């Protein structure tokens, strides 16, 4: 899965936060929903512009961020 086909960052959309292409739905928002206990089907039902591949792209994007050390802290 090449998340770059689904996740974009544009200065004029949500101040450049990574979003799902063609939407104003941020990666941060999707991860937040999952952290609150939403499952993938609930997200798809509530955000009809998303599909399974766009959610998979979110996970792939986060995996690459972790692999590159972008989310590590010294805590």
ABEGO torsion letter per residue (X at the ends): XBAAAABBBBAABGGGBBBBBGBABBAAAAAAAAAAGBBAAAAAAABAABBAAAAAAAAAAAAAAAAAGAABBAX
